[in-house]
Amino acid sequence: MSERRLRKTEATRSFDRLPLNALRVFEAVAARLSFAAAAEALHVTPAAVSMQIRTLEDYLRVPLFRRSGRAIALSAEGALLLPGVRCGLSELQQAMQQLRQDRSGGALNISTLASFLQKWLLPRLPQFHDRHPGIELSIHTSRDSVDFAQGDFHAALRMTSAPTPGLYNEKLLDEWFLPVCSRELLARHGPLRTPADLKRYPLLRSSDESWSLWSHPGAEADWQERGAAFDDSLTVLAAAEQGQGLALTRWALAAQDLANGRVVRASEQTVPCPRAYYFVCPESYLALPKLQHLLEWLREMAAAFPRPDDAAALIAADPGRLTAAARGPAAPQRAPPRSARRPGPRKVVR
């Protein structure tokens, strides 16, 4: 056995033997110099207090109190022990209090994709902060899987094709691919109606949104993937906005830019993405109220977010409606099912 492991084992065994309850009783008696008063404060009998003190004295093999009739006083050994006991109990109390507070408020560490954070989550965060001002979100961006046992993350938002084994998984959003470009580029080259139309455009692509995912009957025989390639989904979308080419992008990333007119759809066709956005966390973390608040809010935001086929008419009629959807419902109630929602009569202008 290594020296480090031996020291850890010895420390654990010594903690196992510590008479923690007797130390708590000792502090209560020392503070009041009365077995009866300590018993009343601890809601036990004086006999139980006396037994705990004897247990601690036997453990330490020194007298902790001097007794003179009914009066008691700390012995020299008891006076030496008391500051350390009070310090230890105080730190333990603070740690437990902090844990209770952290269940409902305080920092909530979340890991998510940078693209999803910037384009979908970030515009909606002010509403979460307004509703839960006591919860401090700390958001880290990464594509890697989260090791909850080794890290300090409470939950992760990931885009995967299947649930992550050994964790709680809840699908929040489905995803779709769609081609977008600048308004000027669309006017120059025209909409996509056939596979041959792709040949007219300079294409933008990334490893996550390859044009091979764009399903056109007979496309393989009539067209091969080409054009500028990037390793970042946000860069592809930004290049499309600047008129550099036609981008195949994800609906969750492009919806707000489409609503604001920064890009336009080059085709009404969408292709379902084989992956979806999942909320992932250890099952036990669901007992944390602050994590439940986040999950409930994410459910509301996801339910209010339209599908691409639902959003096309809304964007054409009033781009502000999708902007309002990004802010979420004004009231904290759960959003109704998509089938029951109807566009409100009020027009929101940004």
N, C-alpha and C positions, 0 to 999 in steps of 0.2 A: 504493500500500500504506500503511495507517495506521501511525502511529508505534508504537502498542502491538504491532501484528502484526509490525513490523520488529524491535522489540526481542526478541520471543519467538523469531523465526526466527534472529536472531543468537545468542541464548543457546543454542538447540538445536544450531546448527552448532558453537559452541565446545565444547559437551559432546561432540559427535561426535568432535572432534579430541583430546580429553584422553587421554593415555597412561595409562589407569587401571591396567593391569597393571604398567607400569613404576613407578608410584607405590607400588604394593603391594610390589614388590621393593625399592624405595628404603627403605621403612620397615623391612623385614626386615634389610637390610644396616646401616642406621643403628642399629638396636637391638642388633646383635651386633658391629658394626665388623669384620666378616669376610665376604668373599664366599663362602668355603667353608661357613661355618656357616649363612649365609642360604640357600645352595643346598640344604643338607641339610634345613633346616626347610621349604622350599618344594617339596621333592622334584623338583628340577631339577638341572642340571649347573652348575658354577661358570661355565662359558663362557656359558650362557644368562643367568645373573645379570649378568655383565659386559656382555653385549649390551643388556640392558634398561636398565642404568644409563647406558650411552653414549647410548641412544635418548632418555632423559629429559634428559640434559645437552645433547644437540643441540637438543631441543625448547625448553629454557629458555635455552640459549646461555650457561650459566655452569657452572663445575665444582662438583660437589656433595661431592666427597671430595678430601682431600689424600692422596696415595699416597707412601709411603716404604718401598720394598722390598715386603715382604708386609704391612706394617702400614698401616692406613688410618685416617683421622680425618675428621670432618665439616668441610667448609669453612664459612666464614661464611654463604655462601648456603644451603648444606645445612642448617645449624642454624636458619636463618630459615624454611626451608620445612617442616622436620620437624613442628612443632606443628600446622600447618594440615592436613598430610597425615594425621596420626594422628587429629585431630578428625573429618575427613571420613570416613575409613575406619571409625571407631568409630560414627558416626551411620549410615552405610550398613549396618554389621553389625547394629546395633540395629533398624533398619527391617526388614531381612530376617528377623531373629529374631522380631520382632513379627508379621510376616506368617505365618511358620510356626506360631506359637502360635495366631493367630487362625483358622487353618484348622480346628483341632480344638476350641478353646475360646474363651472371651471372649464379647464381645457378639454377639448374633444379632438383627438388626433385622427385625421382622415387621410387616406392615400387614394389618389385618383389619377386619371390620365390628364396630361397637360392640355390637350385639345378639348376634351370634354369640360374641363374646368373653365377654360377661357370662353368658350362659345356657348355652353349651356348652363353650367352651374353658377358661374360668376355673376351674370346679370340677375339671377334670382336670389342671391345671398342677402341683399339688404332686407328682404322680407323676413328671412329667417332670423336675422339679428334683431329686427323690430319685435318679433314675436317672442324670442327667447334671449333677452339681453344678458342673462346670467351665464350663457354658454359661450365659451370662447373657442371658436373653430380654429384649429391649426391644420392647414391643408398642405400635404406633401405630394408632389407629382412624380409618378414613376410608372413604368410599364411592367416592372417585376412583380412577381407574386409576393405577398406579405407574409412574413413569419411572425405571427402574433405571439408565439411563445418567447421569442427573443427580442422583439421590438416593443414599442410603447403605443402602437396604433390600436385604436378602438374599432375601426371599421375601414373597409376599402370599397371603392366603386371601380369595377373592372368590366371590360368588354370581353366576354368569353363565349364560346359556343356551347358550353355545358356548365352545370354547377360545379363548384370546387369541392372535392370530397373532404369530409371531416369538419366542415364549417356550415354555419347557417347561410343559405343563399336565398335571395329574393329578387326575381327579375323585375326591374323597374321600367325599362323601355326596350322595345324592339327598334331595329335600325334598318334603313334603306339607303341604297346608292342612287344618285341622280346626277346628270351632267349639268354643269352651270358654267356661265361665262359672263363677260361684261355685256352691257346692253349694245355697245357699239360693235362688238365682235359678232353678236347674234344678228344684228342688222346687216353686217357685211357678208356673212356666210349662210344665214338662214337656219331654220330649225332642223333638228334631226328627225327624219322620217324613215330613212332606210339605212342599212349598213354603209352604203356608199357615201352617205352624207358626212361620215367621220373623216373621210379623206380630205375634205375641204378645210378642216380645222388644224391648227397647231395644237397638239395634245399635251396636257399636263398630267402627271401621274406620280403615285408614290407606292411603296411596297404594301401599304395597307389598303389602298384604293386602286388596284390595278385595273386597267381597262379590260382585262380578260374576264373580269366579273360582270361586265356589261353584256347581258345576254341578248344577242340578235340572231335570229335564224340565219344560218349561212354565213355568219360573220367571219368564221375562221378561214373560209375559202376566199372571201372577198377583201379581207383586211387583216393586217398584222399590227400589233401594238408598236407604237413608236412615239417619239416626242420627249420633252424634257422630263427628267425624273428627279424627285426630291425624297428625302427620308423623313419628312414631317408633313402631316396632314394640314396643319395650319398654313404652311408655306405654299402648298398647292392652292389652297383657297385664296390666299392673298395674291398669288400670281394671276389667278383667274379674275379677281377684282380689278387688277391693274391692266387687264386686257391682253395678257401674254399668251392666253390659250384657253382651251376648253378643259375643265377639270371634272373628274369623277370624284364626287365628294359624298360625305355622309349627311343625311338629313338633319341630325341633331346639331351638326356643326354649321350648316348653311342656312337653317331656317330663319335666323334673325337677320342675316345679310340679305336674304331674299325679301324679307318683309320690309327692310329699309331701302331696298333698291340698289344695293351695292353690287349684287350679281343678279342674273335672271336665269330661269330654267331654259335649257336648250331643247328639252323634250319633256313631254308629260309622262313619259314612261319612267317607272322606278323599278329597281331590282331589290328584293329582300336580301338583307345582309345575313349571312349564316351565324353571326354573333349578335349578342344582345348585352345591354348594360345590367349588371347585377350588383346588388348591395350584399357585401360579404362581411361576416364577423364571426368570432367564436360564439357558440350557442349561449354560453353563460353571460356574455356581455349584454344580451338582450334585457337582462334584469336592471341595467343602468337606466334610470329615467331620462338622462340627457341623451342617451343613444336612441331611446324610444322616440323622443321628441324629433330628433333628426330624421329617423326613418319615416315617421308619420308625415313630416313635412315633405320629404322626398316623394312619398306616395302621392301627395296632393299635386306637387309640381308635375310629376309624370302623368297623372290622370288629366291634367289641364293642357298638356302638350299635344297639339293635333298631329295626326298622321299626315304624310305628304299629300295624299289624295283629299283629305279634309281641308288642308290649309290652302290649296291652290285658289279656291274661290274666295277665301277670306283675304288673302294677300291682294288679289286683283281688285276686290271691292274696297278694302280698307286696310292698308298695311299696318295701321296702328293697332288693329285687333291682336295681331300676333305679338306685338310689343307688350300689350297689356297682359297677354297670356304668360309672357315671361316673368311678369311681376307676380303672377299667381292671383288667386281669389282674395278679395279684400277681407273677408271674414275668415276666422280660423276653422270653420267647419270643413269637413272632408268634401272634396269635390265630388259631384255626382258622376255616375257612369257616363262614358263618352256618348253612348246612344241617347242619353237623356239631356245632353247639353244643347243649348241653342244660343246663337250669337245674341248678346244683349243689345238693347236699343241705344245704349249710350255710346257715343263715339269718343275714343281716347286719342288725343293728339300729343305727340312728343315734340 
